[in-house]
Amino acid sequence: MPATFTRHPGRTQNQETGQGGKPPVDHRPTGGGGDGGDDDSNNSHRGPREALYRARNFLFCGLAGDQIFFLVVVILFYARQSSTHMDPRTLHQVMDWKPVPLPWILRPNTVVLLLSCLTAELARRRIFREVDVMDEWLGLGKPALSRSLGWLAATGALGMLFLAGQWWAWKQLAAQGYSFASSATPASYFFCLLSGLHALHLAAGLVCIVLCLTVLPSVGKVENRQIAIDATAWFWHVMGLTWVVLYLILRFGQ
């Protein structure tokens, strides 16, 4: 009796290509779909630009919360102006609020702070100057940093001059009886509070400038130097704008 052979479909796929069969099928596991070509988007390297944007976002979020605190104090400043008390002699309601005469030095002092914002912006732009940054990437010195630190030093000098002017303004008001603990008018309390809080923030900016001037020359990575100067400059800009708004409120809001 002649022998019979049964053809199995599974063996047909293993035949050689040139002998009438199908090519071998590779049944490797793919890990849940796809050939893994999309993994590059998940493991992509974040470059200096992304690090700079993250630093800016972190800074602006912190400054936004800080500005909300200033806004609350300004709201209390306006709400306090409507307070009254009863005069025991006349039995009439008397306004507690008396405007504080602002010292004349606050005007040129505001101009000094605006000039410091200009020098801070020049420092920020110099650290991103493409030609100089390319030289730093190639190891040809640190021309961008040297040009930027000069303007940053000018910003620090103008900032210290501004704080000295603020101190002189506080001394003049204290000599006239308008101090933080004065009971002459609540306006003196709010003036010292708003200007004092702003001065503390500006002093923190001066500390950042000093750190940039002393530490950045020894920092190796160009992007780290750019982030430090960029964050310092933006912080200084926000503090400059904050003082302009506070000065206008203290000047015309009483």
VENUR-V418310 format. One record per residue. N is the residue number from 1. RES is the residue in one small letter. BURIAL is + if it has 24 or more other C-alpha atoms within 12 Angstrom, else -. Layout:
BEGIN
N:RES:BURIAL ; N:RES:BURIAL
END
This chain:
BEGIN
1:m:- ; 2:p:- ; 3:a:- ; 4:t:- ; 5:f:- ; 6:t:- ; 7:r:- ; 8:h:- ; 9:p:- ; 10:g:- ; 11:r:- ; 12:t:- ; 13:q:- ; 14:n:- ; 15:q:- ; 16:e:- ; 17:t:- ; 18:g:- ; 19:q:- ; 20:g:- ; 21:g:- ; 22:k:- ; 23:p:- ; 24:p:- ; 25:v:- ; 26:d:- ; 27:h:- ; 28:r:- ; 29:p:- ; 30:t:- ; 31:g:- ; 32:g:- ; 33:g:- ; 34:g:- ; 35:d:- ; 36:g:- ; 37:g:- ; 38:d:- ; 39:d:- ; 40:d:- ; 41:s:- ; 42:n:- ; 43:n:- ; 44:s:- ; 45:h:- ; 46:r:- ; 47:g:- ; 48:p:- ; 49:r:- ; 50:e:- ; 51:a:- ; 52:l:+ ; 53:y:- ; 54:r:- ; 55:a:+ ; 56:r:+ ; 57:n:- ; 58:f:- ; 59:l:+ ; 60:f:- ; 61:c:- ; 62:g:- ; 63:l:- ; 64:a:- ; 65:g:- ; 66:d:- ; 67:q:+ ; 68:i:- ; 69:f:- ; 70:f:+ ; 71:l:- ; 72:v:- ; 73:v:+ ; 74:v:+ ; 75:i:- ; 76:l:- ; 77:f:+ ; 78:y:- ; 79:a:- ; 80:r:+ ; 81:q:+ ; 82:s:- ; 83:s:- ; 84:t:- ; 85:h:- ; 86:m:- ; 87:d:- ; 88:p:- ; 89:r:- ; 90:t:- ; 91:l:- ; 92:h:- ; 93:q:- ; 94:v:- ; 95:m:- ; 96:d:- ; 97:w:+ ; 98:k:- ; 99:p:+ ; 100:v:+ ; 101:p:+ ; 102:l:+ ; 103:p:+ ; 104:w:- ; 105:i:+ ; 106:l:+ ; 107:r:- ; 108:p:- ; 109:n:+ ; 110:t:+ ; 111:v:- ; 112:v:+ ; 113:l:+ ; 114:l:+ ; 115:l:+ ; 116:s:+ ; 117:c:+ ; 118:l:+ ; 119:t:+ ; 120:a:+ ; 121:e:+ ; 122:l:+ ; 123:a:+ ; 124:r:+ ; 125:r:+ ; 126:r:+ ; 127:i:+ ; 128:f:+ ; 129:r:- ; 130:e:- ; 131:v:- ; 132:d:+ ; 133:v:+ ; 134:m:- ; 135:d:- ; 136:e:+ ; 137:w:- ; 138:l:- ; 139:g:- ; 140:l:- ; 141:g:- ; 142:k:+ ; 143:p:+ ; 144:a:+ ; 145:l:+ ; 146:s:+ ; 147:r:+ ; 148:s:+ ; 149:l:+ ; 150:g:+ ; 151:w:+ ; 152:l:+ ; 153:a:+ ; 154:a:+ ; 155:t:+ ; 156:g:+ ; 157:a:+ ; 158:l:+ ; 159:g:+ ; 160:m:+ ; 161:l:+ ; 162:f:+ ; 163:l:+ ; 164:a:- ; 165:g:+ ; 166:q:+ ; 167:w:- ; 168:w:- ; 169:a:+ ; 170:w:+ ; 171:k:- ; 172:q:- ; 173:l:+ ; 174:a:+ ; 175:a:- ; 176:q:- ; 177:g:- ; 178:y:+ ; 179:s:+ ; 180:f:+ ; 181:a:- ; 182:s:- ; 183:s:- ; 184:a:- ; 185:t:+ ; 186:p:+ ; 187:a:+ ; 188:s:+ ; 189:y:+ ; 190:f:+ ; 191:f:+ ; 192:c:+ ; 193:l:+ ; 194:l:+ ; 195:s:+ ; 196:g:+ ; 197:l:+ ; 198:h:+ ; 199:a:+ ; 200:l:- ; 201:h:+ ; 202:l:+ ; 203:a:+ ; 204:a:- ; 205:g:+ ; 206:l:+ ; 207:v:+ ; 208:c:+ ; 209:i:+ ; 210:v:+ ; 211:l:- ; 212:c:+ ; 213:l:+ ; 214:t:- ; 215:v:- ; 216:l:+ ; 217:p:+ ; 218:s:- ; 219:v:- ; 220:g:- ; 221:k:- ; 222:v:+ ; 223:e:+ ; 224:n:+ ; 225:r:+ ; 226:q:+ ; 227:i:+ ; 228:a:+ ; 229:i:+ ; 230:d:+ ; 231:a:+ ; 232:t:+ ; 233:a:+ ; 234:w:+ ; 235:f:+ ; 236:w:+ ; 237:h:+ ; 238:v:+ ; 239:m:+ ; 240:g:+ ; 241:l:+ ; 242:t:+ ; 243:w:+ ; 244:v:+ ; 245:v:- ; 246:l:+ ; 247:y:+ ; 248:l:- ; 249:i:+ ; 250:l:+ ; 251:r:- ; 252:f:- ; 253:g:+ ; 254:q:+
END
